[in-house]
Amino acid sequence: MLSVGPYLREMRLRRGASFEEIARSTRVAQRYLVALEAEDFSQLPPPAFTRGFIRAYCQTLGESPEEALVLYEQ
């Protein structure tokens, strides 16, 4: 099973979206999006904000955030 970073990366690449597009749409800083995909959790804000970033990321790509959030919690 994938973890949250590769899951988000795969979703983004399937849609052909760039970090810039997602950052612009979600208003989440690009550095946080990169950190999410790299699973560099030390660069991310507290978990409540990170869960919000994951929700916004998935919704921007037209996907339900539920699976990504479960992967994040693991």
C-alpha positions in Angstrom: 0.0 0.0 0.0 1.2 3.5 -0.8 1.9 6.1 1.8 0.4 9.6 1.6 3.3 11.2 -0.3 3.5 8.8 -3.2 -0.3 8.6 -3.3 -0.6 12.4 -3.8 2.3 12.4 -6.3 0.6 9.7 -8.4 -2.7 11.5 -8.3 -1.1 14.8 -9.4 0.9 13.2 -12.2 -2.2 11.3 -13.5 -4.0 14.7 -13.8 -0.9 16.4 -15.3 -1.0 19.1 -12.7 2.0 21.1 -11.5 2.9 22.2 -8.0 2.3 25.8 -9.2 -1.2 25.0 -10.4 -2.2 23.3 -7.1 -0.6 26.0 -5.0 -2.5 28.7 -6.9 -5.8 26.8 -6.6 -5.4 25.8 -3.0 -3.5 28.8 -1.7 -1.2 26.4 0.0 2.5 27.3 -0.3 4.3 25.3 -2.9 7.0 24.3 -0.4 4.3 22.6 1.7 3.0 20.6 -1.3 6.5 19.5 -2.1 7.1 18.5 1.5 3.8 16.5 1.5 4.8 14.5 -1.5 8.3 14.0 -0.1 6.9 13.1 3.3 9.1 15.6 4.9 6.8 16.2 7.8 9.3 18.3 9.7 8.7 21.1 7.1 5.0 21.0 7.6 2.8 22.9 10.1 0.9 21.1 12.9 -1.3 18.2 11.8 -4.6 20.1 11.8 -3.2 22.4 9.1 -1.6 19.5 7.2 -4.9 17.6 7.0 -6.4 20.8 5.6 -3.7 20.9 3.0 -4.3 17.3 2.0 -8.1 18.0 1.7 -7.5 21.0 -0.5 -4.9 19.2 -2.6 -7.3 16.3 -3.3 -10.3 18.4 -3.9 -8.4 20.6 -6.4 -7.6 17.4 -8.3 -11.3 16.3 -8.2 -10.6 13.4 -5.8 -12.1 12.5 -2.4 -9.6 13.3 0.4 -10.7 10.4 2.6 -8.1 7.8 1.4 -5.2 10.3 1.5 -6.2 11.3 5.0 -6.2 7.7 6.2 -2.8 7.2 4.6 -1.6 10.4 6.4 -2.8 9.2 9.8 -1.0 5.9 9.4 
